Amino acid sequence: MEKKNVLWVSRHGMLPAQMRFLAEKLGNFNVEFYNGMVPSAEYLVENVIVPKGINIVIPVLPLSMIARLVELSKKHGFEVWWAQMELLHNDYEETCPDFDEETDAMVPGVDANGRKMWRHYRFKAFYRVKEVKLVLEEV
């Protein structure tokens, strides 16, 4: 099997469970990490994805950028994957007794009253993004 080049685009690092998932699905692979500014999907394609020969992009970006990456992937021959993260609950303490360092992430935020809180997410799986579409209905 051909060695795959994966690009992880996020301010956050990859979880051990995510690395294991990739190893199980891809076998031998390389991971490039990109946590810089992403002004546009085109910027990422022209400056990172194409020059580095990336086969799979896993972006943690706004949905509009992911949609554009999916469009560009058809022209440039790479796949876009989605990291499915389940929100378990919100916490007001950074530590949680249910936290599993292999699968979980605590993401800081604020509640409706401006109070600091953490969203507790758990990794479930990666999915290939085939299409992002907006379905409209006249009002």
Contacts in CASP RR format, 6 or more apart in sequence:
PFRMAT RR
TARGET T0000
AUTHOR 0000-0000-0000
METHOD contacts of the structure
MODEL  1
MEKKNVLWVSRHGMLPAQMRFLAEKLGNFNVEFYNGMVPSAEYLVENVIV
PKGINIVIPVLPLSMIARLVELSKKHGFEVWWAQMELLHNDYEETCPDFD
EETDAMVPGVDANGRKMWRHYRFKAFYRVKEVKLVLEEV
1 26 0 8 1.000
1 27 0 8 1.000
1 28 0 8 1.000
3 28 0 8 1.000
3 29 0 8 1.000
3 30 0 8 1.000
4 26 0 8 1.000
4 28 0 8 1.000
4 29 0 8 1.000
4 30 0 8 1.000
4 55 0 8 1.000
4 56 0 8 1.000
5 29 0 8 1.000
5 30 0 8 1.000
5 32 0 8 1.000
5 52 0 8 1.000
5 53 0 8 1.000
5 54 0 8 1.000
5 55 0 8 1.000
5 56 0 8 1.000
6 22 0 8 1.000
6 26 0 8 1.000
6 29 0 8 1.000
6 30 0 8 1.000
6 31 0 8 1.000
6 32 0 8 1.000
6 54 0 8 1.000
6 55 0 8 1.000
6 56 0 8 1.000
6 57 0 8 1.000
6 58 0 8 1.000
7 31 0 8 1.000
7 32 0 8 1.000
7 34 0 8 1.000
7 48 0 8 1.000
7 49 0 8 1.000
7 52 0 8 1.000
7 54 0 8 1.000
7 56 0 8 1.000
7 57 0 8 1.000
7 58 0 8 1.000
8 14 0 8 1.000
8 31 0 8 1.000
8 32 0 8 1.000
8 33 0 8 1.000
8 34 0 8 1.000
8 58 0 8 1.000
9 34 0 8 1.000
9 35 0 8 1.000
9 38 0 8 1.000
9 44 0 8 1.000
9 57 0 8 1.000
9 58 0 8 1.000
9 59 0 8 1.000
9 60 0 8 1.000
9 61 0 8 1.000
10 35 0 8 1.000
10 58 0 8 1.000
10 59 0 8 1.000
10 60 0 8 1.000
11 35 0 8 1.000
11 60 0 8 1.000
12 60 0 8 1.000
12 105 0 8 1.000
12 107 0 8 1.000
13 33 0 8 1.000
13 35 0 8 1.000
14 31 0 8 1.000
14 33 0 8 1.000
15 102 0 8 1.000
15 103 0 8 1.000
15 104 0 8 1.000
15 105 0 8 1.000
15 123 0 8 1.000
16 101 0 8 1.000
16 102 0 8 1.000
16 103 0 8 1.000
17 102 0 8 1.000
17 103 0 8 1.000
17 123 0 8 1.000
18 83 0 8 1.000
18 123 0 8 1.000
18 126 0 8 1.000
19 31 0 8 1.000
21 123 0 8 1.000
21 125 0 8 1.000
21 126 0 8 1.000
22 29 0 8 1.000
22 31 0 8 1.000
22 126 0 8 1.000
23 29 0 8 1.000
25 126 0 8 1.000
26 56 0 8 1.000
32 48 0 8 1.000
32 52 0 8 1.000
32 54 0 8 1.000
34 44 0 8 1.000
34 48 0 8 1.000
38 44 0 8 1.000
38 61 0 8 1.000
38 65 0 8 1.000
40 65 0 8 1.000
40 68 0 8 1.000
41 65 0 8 1.000
41 68 0 8 1.000
41 69 0 8 1.000
41 71 0 8 1.000
41 72 0 8 1.000
42 68 0 8 1.000
42 72 0 8 1.000
44 57 0 8 1.000
44 59 0 8 1.000
44 69 0 8 1.000
45 69 0 8 1.000
45 72 0 8 1.000
45 76 0 8 1.000
48 54 0 8 1.000
49 57 0 8 1.000
49 76 0 8 1.000
49 78 0 8 1.000
50 76 0 8 1.000
53 78 0 8 1.000
54 78 0 8 1.000
55 78 0 8 1.000
55 79 0 8 1.000
56 78 0 8 1.000
56 79 0 8 1.000
56 80 0 8 1.000
56 81 0 8 1.000
57 69 0 8 1.000
57 73 0 8 1.000
57 78 0 8 1.000
57 79 0 8 1.000
57 80 0 8 1.000
57 81 0 8 1.000
58 80 0 8 1.000
58 81 0 8 1.000
58 82 0 8 1.000
58 83 0 8 1.000
58 126 0 8 1.000
59 65 0 8 1.000
59 66 0 8 1.000
59 69 0 8 1.000
59 80 0 8 1.000
60 83 0 8 1.000
61 69 0 8 1.000
63 132 0 8 1.000
66 80 0 8 1.000
66 82 0 8 1.000
66 129 0 8 1.000
66 132 0 8 1.000
67 132 0 8 1.000
69 80 0 8 1.000
70 80 0 8 1.000
70 129 0 8 1.000
70 130 0 8 1.000
70 131 0 8 1.000
70 132 0 8 1.000
73 79 0 8 1.000
73 80 0 8 1.000
79 128 0 8 1.000
79 129 0 8 1.000
80 128 0 8 1.000
80 129 0 8 1.000
81 126 0 8 1.000
81 127 0 8 1.000
81 128 0 8 1.000
81 129 0 8 1.000
82 126 0 8 1.000
82 127 0 8 1.000
82 128 0 8 1.000
82 129 0 8 1.000
83 123 0 8 1.000
83 126 0 8 1.000
84 123 0 8 1.000
84 124 0 8 1.000
84 125 0 8 1.000
84 126 0 8 1.000
84 127 0 8 1.000
85 105 0 8 1.000
85 121 0 8 1.000
85 122 0 8 1.000
85 123 0 8 1.000
85 124 0 8 1.000
86 121 0 8 1.000
86 122 0 8 1.000
86 124 0 8 1.000
87 119 0 8 1.000
87 120 0 8 1.000
87 121 0 8 1.000
88 98 0 8 1.000
88 104 0 8 1.000
88 120 0 8 1.000
88 121 0 8 1.000
88 122 0 8 1.000
89 120 0 8 1.000
90 111 0 8 1.000
90 117 0 8 1.000
90 118 0 8 1.000
90 119 0 8 1.000
90 120 0 8 1.000
91 106 0 8 1.000
91 117 0 8 1.000
91 118 0 8 1.000
91 119 0 8 1.000
91 120 0 8 1.000
92 115 0 8 1.000
92 116 0 8 1.000
92 117 0 8 1.000
92 118 0 8 1.000
93 118 0 8 1.000
94 106 0 8 1.000
94 108 0 8 1.000
94 118 0 8 1.000
96 106 0 8 1.000
96 118 0 8 1.000
96 120 0 8 1.000
98 104 0 8 1.000
98 120 0 8 1.000
99 106 0 8 1.000
99 120 0 8 1.000
100 122 0 8 1.000
103 122 0 8 1.000
103 123 0 8 1.000
104 120 0 8 1.000
104 121 0 8 1.000
104 122 0 8 1.000
104 123 0 8 1.000
105 120 0 8 1.000
105 121 0 8 1.000
105 123 0 8 1.000
106 118 0 8 1.000
106 119 0 8 1.000
106 120 0 8 1.000
106 121 0 8 1.000
107 118 0 8 1.000
107 119 0 8 1.000
107 121 0 8 1.000
108 116 0 8 1.000
108 117 0 8 1.000
108 118 0 8 1.000
109 116 0 8 1.000
109 117 0 8 1.000
109 118 0 8 1.000
109 119 0 8 1.000
110 116 0 8 1.000
110 117 0 8 1.000
111 117 0 8 1.000
END
